[in-house]
């Protein structure tokens, strides 16, 4: 039983590492602001079109940044949940085998 729990812990670590390699992104205002994140919800890049930045006011840029960041983090959460659900199904199948269920 402890082997299965240890295996589950290792699997969770593997998923976390894999999520670090998956990128998600979003953009607003037709690509004027772009945000890239890992599926572990770590922002890795923000780009703002220089022409847009020079013509926009600070409040507009801030609002759009918040929107782009939130969209990206929502995508990261979705990918993360999908990966965790798949791993949980795999682990539950293994636990079923541990108790003689197939």
C-alpha positions as CSV (number, residue, x, y, z in Angstrom):
1,X,0.0,0.0,0.0
2,X,2.8,2.4,0.9
3,X,4.4,1.6,-2.5
4,X,1.2,2.9,-4.2
5,X,1.2,6.0,-2.1
6,X,4.9,6.7,-2.9
7,X,4.1,6.0,-6.6
8,X,1.2,8.5,-6.4
9,X,3.5,11.1,-4.9
10,X,6.1,10.6,-7.6
11,X,3.4,10.8,-10.2
12,X,2.3,14.2,-8.8
13,X,5.9,15.5,-9.0
14,X,6.2,14.3,-12.6
15,X,2.9,16.1,-13.4
16,X,4.2,19.3,-11.8
17,X,7.4,19.1,-13.8
18,X,5.5,18.5,-17.0
19,X,3.2,21.5,-16.3
20,X,6.3,23.6,-16.2
21,X,7.0,22.7,-19.8
22,X,3.5,23.5,-21.1
23,X,2.9,27.1,-22.2
24,X,-0.4,28.8,-22.5
25,X,-1.0,32.3,-23.7
26,X,-3.7,34.9,-24.4
27,X,-3.8,38.2,-26.1
28,X,-6.1,41.2,-26.0
29,X,-6.9,44.0,-28.3
30,X,-5.9,42.0,-31.4
31,X,-2.5,41.0,-30.0
32,X,-1.5,44.4,-28.6
33,X,-0.9,42.8,-25.3
34,X,0.2,39.1,-25.0
35,X,0.8,37.1,-21.9
36,X,2.5,33.7,-21.7
37,X,2.5,31.4,-18.7
38,X,3.3,27.8,-17.8
39,X,0.5,25.5,-16.9
40,X,1.8,25.8,-13.3
41,X,0.5,29.4,-13.5
42,X,3.9,31.1,-13.6
43,X,3.9,34.1,-16.0
44,X,6.9,33.8,-18.3
45,X,6.4,36.7,-20.7
46,X,4.4,39.8,-21.2
47,X,4.6,41.8,-24.4
48,X,3.0,45.1,-25.2
49,X,3.0,46.5,-28.7
50,X,5.1,49.7,-28.5
51,X,2.8,51.7,-30.7
52,X,-0.2,50.8,-28.6
53,X,1.8,51.6,-25.4
54,X,2.7,55.0,-26.6
55,X,-0.8,55.9,-27.5
56,X,-2.8,54.3,-24.6
57,X,-3.3,55.8,-21.2
58,X,-2.1,54.0,-18.1
59,X,-5.5,52.9,-17.0
60,X,-6.3,51.3,-20.3
61,X,-3.0,49.4,-20.3
62,X,-3.5,48.2,-16.7
63,X,-7.1,47.0,-17.4
64,X,-6.0,45.1,-20.5
65,X,-3.0,43.6,-18.7
66,X,-5.3,42.3,-15.9
67,X,-7.6,40.8,-18.5
68,X,-4.8,39.1,-20.5
69,X,-3.2,37.8,-17.3
70,X,-6.5,36.4,-16.0
71,X,-7.3,34.7,-19.3
72,X,-3.9,33.1,-19.4
73,X,-4.2,31.9,-15.8
74,X,-7.6,30.5,-16.5
75,X,-6.1,28.5,-19.4
76,X,-3.3,27.3,-17.2
77,X,-5.8,26.1,-14.6
78,X,-7.7,24.3,-17.2
79,X,-4.6,22.5,-18.5
80,X,-3.5,21.7,-14.9
81,X,-6.9,20.3,-14.0
82,X,-7.0,18.1,-17.1
83,X,-3.6,16.7,-16.3
84,X,-4.4,16.0,-12.7
85,X,-7.7,14.3,-13.6
86,X,-5.9,12.0,-16.0
87,X,-3.4,11.2,-13.4
88,X,-6.1,10.6,-10.8
89,X,-7.8,8.2,-13.1
90,X,-4.6,6.3,-13.6
91,X,-3.9,6.2,-9.9
92,X,-7.4,5.1,-9.0
93,X,-7.1,2.3,-11.5
94,X,-3.9,1.2,-9.7
95,X,-5.5,1.4,-6.3
96,X,-8.4,-0.8,-7.6
97,X,-5.9,-3.4,-8.7
98,X,-4.4,-3.2,-5.2
99,X,-7.7,-4.3,-3.7
100,X,-8.3,-7.0,-6.3
101,X,-10.6,-4.9,-8.6
102,X,-9.9,-4.9,-12.3
